[in-house]
Amino acid sequence: MTTAIANHSASSLLLGPTSTKNENATNHAVAAEDEFAVKKDLSLGNFDVDENVLAKLPAGSRILSAGLFGTSAWTVTARLQAQLPDGTVEQYFLKTAPRNHGRTMMEGEFNAMSEIYKWAPNLVPKPYSWGKYANEESETYFFLSQYLDMSDKMPHPNYLCAELAALHRNSCSPGNQFGFHVTTCQGRIAQSVGWEADWTTFFIKLLQHVIDLDFEVNGYWEALDQAEKRLISHVIPRLLDALKSDGHTVKASLIHSDLWEGNSGTSYEDGKVYIFDAASFYAHQEMETGNWRGYYNKISNKVYRTTYLRHFPPSHPKDEWEDRNRLYSIYYNVIYSVNHESQGRAVRQL
């Protein structure tokens, strides 16, 4: 839910294999040796690059410029330009957040983007690493990725939905379980994504977590409480258990989990649509499009849902797709309410 990299900052997401401790130590030593050259070049920008970020770049790289970039509600974002040892110039996207919650956010985003990159490397900017600043004055964590120059225009429905359906179809979790191996965040809110073998059980736990947070943040509302309790006790089991009727099963697919127009961008270079700012976990793939009903997102235009269904038809029972989509949208509405405290009561809807 971050508007962070929205504009053409969408270009800024990154993912990739994490360095080993030995590699980190080597890179850190090289960065330290080149300390004076690096610091001299940092005058070409308004953002100071921490030495632990430098250590994640190829050994011997030099920062040519570093500047604040994009807008984000809960993080600080920057664009780095570096000269690699072979003389080539590369751009990187950097996101930072403070304290322990910042750690959860940065670790979660790196792992989410890395997991998408594993299954669909042409759908996200390449993620490189995450870590903690060496500067002890402020406890700051960071996420580093490839920078892509993108526009903020609405993603082409057919291109986006075809790539997204391929991700959902091709990805698979360990033992077909639902959840994720680290906590991921939508905006500033940590999600309850511990592994579960059963989709109904997982979704109830996921939703109950944000319902509880919503009452904490926006106050208790008796009518809403009663409606949500009935939703959990009757509606969810009725709709989601039906997915397993007549011998059918529910496949655990990797979803982005916070996919709206602000978390996508179209590359100026190749015209491809990229997605970023992921809050991923393994889920019933139809949950992805539940976020496309909210009136506060332009991607709520029905063309996106109808186009997706052409690439990935509804699960069994097909005639209950609309009801399931409405159900899944409730999760996104509630977590939106928690993230946007000032607007929270306006978006509490079932």
N, C-alpha and C positions, 0 to 999 in steps of 0.2 A: 504494500500500500504506500510505499514511498513515492513521492513525486520526484525524488532525488534526481535520477538521471533522465527524467522524462524528456524534456525538449530534445535536442540532438544528443544529450548526454546519455541517452539510451545506449549509445555506442559503447558505453563504458563498462562492460562487465567482463570478468575474467575468471578463468578456472583452469586448473591443471594439477599435475601431481605435486604433492607437498615434498619439499626437500627433506632428506634425512638429517639427523642431528649432526653427523660428520660433515655433510655438505654445507649445512648452515654455518658450522664453525669455520670452514674454509672460506666461504663467501664473506663472512663477517671479517675475517682477517684481511682479505683482499680489499674490502671496502675501507677498512681502517687505514691501510697503507696509502690509499688514494684520497684520504680524508680532505686534504687541503684543496686539491683540484675540485673535488665535488662541492665543497662549501663555497668556493669562489664562483662556480657556475650557478649556484642557487640564487644569486642576485637577480637572475632573469625570471622572476616570478614572485608571487606573494604567498608561497606555501613552503614551509621548511620540511624537508624530507628526513625522517628519522633513519638512523643508521641500520635498524633492523629491517626497514623496507628496502634500503639499498642492498642489503645482504641477500634479498630474494631475487635480485636481478643477476644476469650472467656476470661472473667474476670479471672485474676490470671495467665494468660499465661506468659511464659518466653521465650525471644528470645535466642536461642542457637547459631545461626550464621546468618549473613546477608552479602551477597556479590553481587557485580555487576554481571549481568548475561545477556547473549545474546547481540545482536547488534540492534540498532534502529536508523533510520535517524532523528527522531524528538523528541524522548523521552529518558529517562533514565530508565533502567529496572534492577530489582534485584530479587534474590531468598532468601526467608527467611525460616529459620527452627525454629520452636517454640515447646516448651514443654507445653502441655495443663495441666490444673489443675488435670486431672485424670492420668497424667504421660505419656500419649501417645504423640508421636512426629508427627507433621504435617509440610508440606512444603507449602509455599505460593508464588505466583508470584505477584510482585509489579511493577507498571509502574508509572512514574511521568513526569510532564511537567510544565513549568513555566507560570506565568501571566494569564491574562484573557483567552487567547486562549487555554492555558493548561486546564483551567476549562471546556471550551467547549469540548475539546477532551476527557477528562477523564469522564465527565458526560455522554457524548454521547456514549462512549464505554461501560460504565457500563450498561446503559439502553439498548443498542443494544444487548449485551451479555445476559442480564437478560431476554429480550424478546425471544431470541432464546431458552434459557434454559427453559422458561415456556412451550414452545411447543415441544422441542426436548432435554430433559435433558441429553441424552446420546451422543449428538453431540458436546457439548462445555464443557470446564472446568467450574466448578461451580464458578459463580461470587459472590463476597461477599459484596463489598462496594466501595464507592468512597468518596473523601472529600478533605479538604484543610489542609496543614501542620499547626501545631501550631506555628512553628518557623516563626516569623514575619520578619526575616532578608531577606528571599526570599519568594516571593509569589509563592508557589508550590502546585500543585494539584496531587492527586494520584488515582489509580485504583487498587484494591486488588482482587485477585482471587485464585482459587485452582491451585496448581502447579502439572503438570503431566509430567513425564519423557517420551519424545517423540523423535523419529527419524525424520529427515528431508527428508526422501525418498518420492518419488511421491506417492500421495494417491491412493489406489486401486480404479480403476474407478467404479466398480460395487458397492462396499461398499459406497463410497462417494455419488454417484448419487442416490442410493436407499434411503439413509438417507436424502439427500437434497430434493428429490422429496416428501418424507413424510412430511418434514417441510413445503414445499410449499402447499401441499394438506391439511394439518390439521390446519394450522394457519389461523386466520381471524382477520381483523381489526374492530374497532368500526364503525358500519354503512357501512362496506365495502368501507371505504375511503382509499385513497392513501396518504402516507406520514408517519410521525412519530411524537410522542409527544414531543421530544426534538431534537435539532440539532445534527446530527451525522457527523463525519468527515472521508473522505478517505485520509489517510496520514495526512497531516497538513491542508487540505482544507475542510472547512465547506461546507456541502451540503444544498441546498434549499429544505427542506422536509416538509414544512407546508402542512397541510391537504387539499386535493382537492377531490371532489366527482367524477370527470371525469379523466380517465387515460390519455387521450390525453392532456388535460390541464396541468396535473401534469408533464408529461414528458417534455413538451415544457418549462415549468418554470424551471425544474431541469437542462435541457440542456442549456438554455439561460444563466443561472447563471454562469456555468463554461466557456461558450463561452466568456462572458464578462471578466471574470478573465484571460482567456488565452490571450486576446488582451492586458490587462494591464501588464501582466508578460512578454510575449514574443513579444510584438509589433504588430502593426496593419499590416494586410496582405489583400489587397483589394480583390484578387481573392477568398481567403478563406471566407472573409466576405460575398461576393455575393453568394457563394455556400451555406453557412450556413443559410443565409436569405431565400433562395429558399427551403432549406431543411425544415425549420420551417413553411414556408407558404404553401408548397405544399406536400412534401413527407411525413412528419409526420402525418398530418391529413388523407392523403390517406391510409397509412398503418395501423394506429392505430384505426381510426374510423371504419375500416372494421372488427375489432374484435367484434363490436357490431351489425353487419349486420345479417339479417335473424333471429332476435330474440335472438341472443347470448348476453352474458354479459361477462364483464372482472372481474374476482375475484381478490381481493386485498390479496396477499400472502406475508408473511414475507420473505425477502431475506437478505442474508448476505451483499451483495453489494460491497464487495471487496475481492472476493474469488479467490485466485490464489494459486499456490503450496506453496508460502512462508507464507501463512496464514492458513496452515493446518499441521498436524503432525500425526504420527502413534504411538500409545502408546506401549512402550516396555512391559508393564505389561499385557495388554489384547488384543493387536493387533487391537484395534478399531481406526478409523480415527476420529480426532477431528479438529474442525475449530475454529479460534479465530480472534482477531483484527477486529471485526465486525464494519461495517458502515451502519447498517440496516435501512430499512424502508419498508413499505408495498407497493407492486408494482405488476405489471403483472409478473408472475413467470418467464417468458421467459427472462426477463431482466438479471437474474442471470448469464445465460450462455453467455451473450454478452461480458463478461470479458474474455471469453475463446477463443477469436479470436486473441487477441493481440500477435504479433510475439515476444514481450518481455517477455511473460510468457510461461513456458514449458507446462502448462495446456492447451495451444492452440492445443495440439495433438488432432486430430479429434475424437479419441476414447472416450474422455470425453463427447463431445456433443452427439455423437450417443448413448452412453450408457445412458445418461440422458433421451433422448427421448424414450428409451425403458421403462423407469419408469414413465415418464410423457409425454404423446404424445403431439404433437403440438396443439395449439389453432386453432380455426376456423378464417380465412380460412387456412387450413393446407398447401396448396401449396405456401403460402407466409411466411412460417416460416423462410426460409433462408434470405429473405429480412428484416424481423423484427430483426433477430439476427444480421445482419450487421448494421442495424440502431441502435440497443442498444449498439453495440460495439463502436459507435462514442462517446457516453458519456464517456466511460472508456478511450478512446484515448485522449479526450480533457482534462479530469481531470488529466490524467497521464502527459500530457504536462504542466499543471499548477504546479503540484507537483515537477516535475524534470526540473527546469528552464534551466539548462545547456544543456538538451537534448530536450527541448520543441519543437523547430522547426523541429526536426527530426521525431517526432511522430505526428505532425499535419497531419492527413489524414482523408479523408471522403470516 
